[in-house]
Amino acid sequence: TVGDAFFFVVAALSLFALPRFARRAPAARLFVLLTGVGLLLVPLELYGLSRFKVPLAPFLALGAAATLDALWTSTAKRPPLEPLETSDARL
C-alpha cells in the first residue's frame, strides 16, 4: 500500500543517517538511537503490522530529516541548516 511504501522510503532515508548520528553519540543521542532500534525490532518481528510502526515514526522522521539535510547541503553547496534556539529550561 501507499502507507507501507512511504514507511519504507522514510526508513531507508533514516538508515543513511545512522553512521553520522552514532558517530557523535553523547548520552542523549545514544538513548534516542537505542530507543529507535528497539522500536524497529517489534515491526520486523511481527511482519510489519502498521499499528506497531506508529511508535517508530518520529525516530525515522529524525533520521530522514538528517539525511535530507545532508543531501541538501552537499548538492546545493549551502551551509548546513542551523538548529532552532531553545530555552535554557531542560525537560
CYANA upper distance limits for C-alpha pairs under 8 A (distance plus 0.5 A):
  1 THR  CA      5 ALA  CA      6.85
  2 VAL  CA      6 PHE  CA      6.66
  3 GLY  CA      7 PHE  CA      6.64
  4 ASP  CA      8 PHE  CA      6.70
  4 ASP  CA     50 SER  CA      8.50
  5 ALA  CA      9 VAL  CA      6.69
  6 PHE  CA     10 VAL  CA      6.70
  7 PHE  CA     11 ALA  CA      6.50
  8 PHE  CA     12 ALA  CA      6.47
  9 VAL  CA     13 LEU  CA      6.76
 10 VAL  CA     14 SER  CA      6.61
 10 VAL  CA     60 LEU  CA      6.82
 10 VAL  CA     61 ALA  CA      7.28
 10 VAL  CA     64 ALA  CA      6.28
 11 ALA  CA     15 LEU  CA      6.78
 11 ALA  CA     60 LEU  CA      6.29
 11 ALA  CA     64 ALA  CA      7.75
 12 ALA  CA     16 PHE  CA      7.41
 12 ALA  CA     64 ALA  CA      8.36
 13 LEU  CA     17 ALA  CA      7.62
 13 LEU  CA     63 GLY  CA      7.31
 13 LEU  CA     64 ALA  CA      5.18
 13 LEU  CA     67 THR  CA      6.61
 13 LEU  CA     68 LEU  CA      8.21
 14 SER  CA     18 LEU  CA      7.29
 14 SER  CA     60 LEU  CA      6.00
 14 SER  CA     61 ALA  CA      7.63
 14 SER  CA     62 LEU  CA      7.77
 14 SER  CA     63 GLY  CA      4.41
 14 SER  CA     64 ALA  CA      4.70
 14 SER  CA     65 ALA  CA      8.14
 14 SER  CA     66 ALA  CA      8.11
 14 SER  CA     67 THR  CA      7.09
 15 LEU  CA     63 GLY  CA      7.52
 15 LEU  CA     64 ALA  CA      8.34
 16 PHE  CA     63 GLY  CA      8.17
 16 PHE  CA     64 ALA  CA      8.44
 16 PHE  CA     67 THR  CA      6.77
 17 ALA  CA     21 PHE  CA      6.43
 17 ALA  CA     63 GLY  CA      5.82
 17 ALA  CA     64 ALA  CA      7.54
 17 ALA  CA     66 ALA  CA      6.61
 17 ALA  CA     67 THR  CA      5.88
 18 LEU  CA     22 ALA  CA      6.36
 18 LEU  CA     63 GLY  CA      7.64
 19 PRO  CA     23 ARG  CA      6.43
 20 ARG  CA     24 ARG  CA      7.51
 21 PHE  CA     25 ALA  CA      7.22
 21 PHE  CA     29 ARG  CA      7.87
 22 ALA  CA     29 ARG  CA      7.92
 22 ALA  CA     30 LEU  CA      7.57
 22 ALA  CA     33 LEU  CA      7.93
 24 ARG  CA     29 ARG  CA      8.37
 25 ALA  CA     29 ARG  CA      5.69
 25 ALA  CA     30 LEU  CA      5.92
 26 PRO  CA     30 LEU  CA      6.65
 27 ALA  CA     31 PHE  CA      6.59
 28 ALA  CA     32 VAL  CA      6.88
 29 ARG  CA     33 LEU  CA      6.55
 30 LEU  CA     34 LEU  CA      6.54
 31 PHE  CA     35 THR  CA      6.53
 32 VAL  CA     36 GLY  CA      6.58
 32 VAL  CA     59 PHE  CA      8.13
 33 LEU  CA     37 VAL  CA      6.72
 34 LEU  CA     38 GLY  CA      6.52
 35 THR  CA     39 LEU  CA      6.65
 36 GLY  CA     40 LEU  CA      6.62
 36 GLY  CA     56 LEU  CA      6.83
 36 GLY  CA     59 PHE  CA      6.19
 36 GLY  CA     60 LEU  CA      8.21
 37 VAL  CA     41 LEU  CA      6.99
 38 GLY  CA     42 VAL  CA      7.76
 39 LEU  CA     43 PRO  CA      8.04
 39 LEU  CA     55 PRO  CA      7.48
 39 LEU  CA     56 LEU  CA      6.15
 40 LEU  CA     44 LEU  CA      7.04
 40 LEU  CA     53 LYS  CA      8.27
 40 LEU  CA     56 LEU  CA      6.95
 41 LEU  CA     45 GLU  CA      6.59
 42 VAL  CA     46 LEU  CA      6.69
 42 VAL  CA     52 PHE  CA      7.31
 43 PRO  CA     47 TYR  CA      6.54
 43 PRO  CA     48 GLY  CA      4.96
 43 PRO  CA     49 LEU  CA      6.67
 43 PRO  CA     50 SER  CA      8.34
 43 PRO  CA     52 PHE  CA      6.00
 43 PRO  CA     53 LYS  CA      6.56
 44 LEU  CA     48 GLY  CA      6.10
 48 GLY  CA     52 PHE  CA      7.70
 48 GLY  CA     53 LYS  CA      7.64
 49 LEU  CA     53 LYS  CA      7.45
 50 SER  CA     54 VAL  CA      7.45
 52 PHE  CA     56 LEU  CA      8.26
 53 LYS  CA     57 ALA  CA      6.93
 56 LEU  CA     60 LEU  CA      6.85
 57 ALA  CA     61 ALA  CA      6.57
 58 PRO  CA     62 LEU  CA      6.83
 59 PHE  CA     63 GLY  CA      7.02
 60 LEU  CA     64 ALA  CA      6.54
 61 ALA  CA     65 ALA  CA      6.47
 62 LEU  CA     66 ALA  CA      6.80
 63 GLY  CA     67 THR  CA      6.79
 64 ALA  CA     68 LEU  CA      6.63
 65 ALA  CA     69 ASP  CA      6.54
 66 ALA  CA     70 ALA  CA      6.72
 67 THR  CA     71 LEU  CA      6.72
 68 LEU  CA     72 TRP  CA      6.47
 69 ASP  CA     73 THR  CA      6.54
 69 ASP  CA     80 PRO  CA      7.64
 69 ASP  CA     81 LEU  CA      7.67
 70 ALA  CA     74 SER  CA      6.59
 70 ALA  CA     80 PRO  CA      8.06
 71 LEU  CA     75 THR  CA      6.45
 72 TRP  CA     76 ALA  CA      6.22
 72 TRP  CA     77 LYS  CA      8.37
 72 TRP  CA     78 ARG  CA      8.04
 73 THR  CA     77 LYS  CA      6.06
 73 THR  CA     78 ARG  CA      5.63
 73 THR  CA     79 PRO  CA      6.63
 73 THR  CA     80 PRO  CA      6.16
 74 SER  CA     78 ARG  CA      7.84
